[in-house]
Amino acid sequence: MSGLDIRLKRLFEKGKTFIVALDHGLVMGPLKGIENPAEIVSKLSGIPDALQMSPAMLRIVEENFYTRSSSMIIARLDTANVWRKERKFSSGYYSMVYNVKEAVEAGADAVVTYLVVGYGDDRVEGYNIDQLSLARKEAHDYGIPFIIEPLYVSPDNPDSVKDVNLVKYVTRLASEIGADILKVDYTGSKESFREVVNVAFSPIVIRGGPKTKDDKEFLMMLKDAIDAGAKGITVGRNLWQSKDPVSMAKAIASIIKEDKKIEEITV
């Protein structure tokens, strides 16, 4: 068994995975809930299967990953400007900040990158794809999973477009580029999301997305996504901006790993 297979099986140990994203600082700055990375990482490590962050953040929280029970580490390699608060961009930019070697040296078990479609300048998308093809090869040279987060963006949308046909398009594009795991927007219903799952070549982990109205709405979305074929969840703001991030993490874990019903969960 290759290193890639070993790491994928660890990440999906029970067939599904729960990942917490803490890498928002690369695109949005110090959002509420992750101003102090050491504090939130110390609270969460060991509950989710993996924590997602930049190699720079890893250096200041590495003591949380010394034991066998620690969460795995997914390193963010890149950034873009489409989510900045001012949202003033014409063609936009995409930049690869770290290479896979730097992520491995920092302790990463996997790497994640954006595929951002919908900029005003096609050259930005072309550069993005060029960089992903290079990162995929390097990740596989090191035997670690390569995760693509494909998004269709618009200057008029505060996050990313959830239209099922556009999500299917970027999901298939990321599949063809060679992602081992896909981090994909949930399209709003089990029926439409099954269409997305059916066009993918690799396991889909849904993006937690913007903060929802309440915890129940968020947990129901997770349950519906799993029922529709998702193999896990990556959550950020809906966890570390909740009133009790540890309780929320445990609630999510019970849905992903124990298949609990929403009525059985209290947050």
Protein Blocks (a to p, Z undefined) as FASTA:
>chain_A
ZZklmmmmmmmmnopacdddfklmmmnopaehilpmmlmmmmmgojambdcddfklmmmm
mmmmmbfkbccddddfbdcfklgmklpafkopaddfbdfklmmmnopabdcddddehiab
lklmmmmmmmmmmmmmmmmmnopacddddddddfkbckbccbfklmmmmmmmmmmnopab
dcdddehiaklmmmmmmmpcbdcdddebjadfblklmmmmmmmmmmnopabdcdfklmmm
mfblmlmmmmmmmmmmnopafklpcZZ
